[in-house]
């Protein structure tokens, strides 16, 4: 049995239709938090990132985009791009997909590592040396 990939829609609109929208029209179909963010306008860092994305989409730039702008919302014209987002230590690659529209770039790059524990260190007391074996 062959299964076809379901076509992406956001609030009943296809990706091509959403890409043709202006920022005002895009804000109208977004939830309240994203709508307020779009209508408030972009910061200077976000405007620089949008200019780089536009340049990349037009084919004028082939280099990967690096950004510290974790609070940038994923817009439809970013779909399919690889963006390097700063995690506080290194730049992690984010491959932007259709279902990420409306989320922030920082949501996809973790800033904290998972804490792991190993055996007790040198000089540990006898009580801490007897780790349970469950």
C-alpha positions as a printed Julia matrix, in Angstrom:
134×3 Matrix{Float64}:
  0.0    0.0    0.0
  1.41   3.37  -1.02
  0.7    6.29   1.26
  0.84   9.81  -0.07
  2.26  12.62   1.98
 -0.51  14.84   3.25
 -0.3   18.39   1.93
  0.54  20.96   4.61
 -2.15  23.49   5.5
 -2.18  26.19   8.16
 -5.67  27.38   9.11
 -6.94  26.03   5.78
 -4.28  27.8    3.67
 -1.54  26.01   1.72
  2.12  26.94   2.12
  2.18  28.72  -1.27
 -0.83  30.84  -0.3
  0.74  31.74   3.05
  4.05  32.69   1.39
  2.14  35.21  -0.77
  0.66  36.93   2.31
  1.93  40.24   3.65
  2.91  40.48   7.32
 -0.47  42.06   8.12
 -2.4   39.25   6.39
 -0.19  36.64   8.08
 -0.87  38.24  11.46
 -4.62  37.9   10.87
 -4.45  34.08  10.75
 -1.93  33.66  13.61
 -2.86  33.03  17.26
 -2.95  36.02  19.62
  0.64  35.84  20.92
  2.18  35.63  17.46
 -0.23  38.23  16.07
  0.78  40.78  18.72
  4.44  40.06  18.04
  4.03  40.59  14.28
  1.93  43.74  14.61
  4.37  45.24  17.12
  7.07  45.07  14.46
 10.49  43.49  14.24
 13.59  44.44  16.23
 16.76  45.56  14.45
 18.34  42.1   14.82
 15.2   40.46  13.42
 15.19  42.85  10.45
 18.81  41.92   9.68
 17.91  38.23   9.83
 14.91  38.77   7.53
 17.15  40.61   5.04
 19.57  37.66   5.03
 16.69  35.2    4.55
 15.36  37.28   1.65
 18.82  37.43   0.07
 19.17  33.66   0.47
 15.74  32.98  -1.07
 16.54  35.17  -4.08
 19.7   33.13  -4.69
 22.13  35.99  -4.07
 23.72  34.28  -1.07
 24.68  30.61  -0.74
 26.23  30.73   2.74
 24.36  29.39   5.75
 22.69  31.94   7.97
 23.99  32.3   11.54
 21.96  34.19  14.1
 21.8   35.0   17.79
 18.16  36.04  17.32
 16.4   33.23  19.22
 13.21  35.29  19.57
 12.57  35.4   15.81
  9.31  33.77  14.79
  9.52  31.19  12.01
  7.87  32.76   8.96
  6.66  30.94   5.83
  9.53  32.25   3.68
 12.02  30.46   5.99
 10.59  26.99   5.26
 13.19  24.62   3.83
 16.19  26.64   5.01
 18.97  25.58   7.37
 19.61  28.28   9.97
 22.35  28.15  12.6
 20.94  29.42  15.91
 23.18  30.26  18.87
 22.6   28.14  21.97
 24.78  30.18  24.31
 27.85  28.09  23.54
 27.71  26.92  19.92
 25.59  27.42  16.82
 23.15  24.52  16.35
 21.57  23.82  12.98
 17.8   24.11  12.63
 16.19  22.7    9.5
 13.0   24.77   9.2
  9.9   22.74   8.27
  6.28  23.68   7.59
  4.97  22.71  11.03
  7.4   25.15  12.71
  5.58  28.23  11.38
  4.6   30.51  14.26
  7.14  29.05  16.71
 10.33  30.81  17.83
 13.75  29.71  16.57
 14.98  29.39  20.15
 12.44  26.65  20.86
 14.38  24.27  18.62
 17.83  24.86  20.13
 18.32  23.78  23.73
 20.4   25.99  26.03
 20.89  23.52  28.86
 22.41  20.07  28.83
 20.85  17.14  30.63
 22.53  16.58  33.98
 24.16  13.18  34.38
 25.84  11.67  37.42
 28.59   9.1   37.56
 30.38   7.2   40.34
 31.45   9.03  43.53
 34.68  10.98  43.2
 38.03  10.63  44.93
 37.82  11.42  48.64
 34.13  10.63  48.91
 32.88   9.31  52.22
 32.11   5.65  52.68
 28.36   6.29  52.75
 28.38   7.93  49.32
 30.53   5.12  47.92
 27.76   2.57  48.44
 25.5    3.5   45.59
 22.26   1.53  45.36
 22.19  -1.09  42.64
 18.48  -0.83  41.71
